[in-house]
């Protein structure tokens, strides 16, 4: 049976909740909240040394420019971000 680190699972769960909040904010048209949550994900990922997650969050941030609508490709960037939050066994 595989052993999973509880702290890792909880950290990634918190990041996943924030990623869901990014998606929800975009659907609501609240790009300011989406940017805030994406920055939060990136900061937390860097602190946890989750470089792949941090890079994926940066891609989302880049596609959510200030004072503009999301740029084409934001959906794929969000999917990539969510994929990076999977726990490898």
Helices and strands as residue ranges (DSSP letters): H 6-28, H 31-47, H 51-62, H 74-84
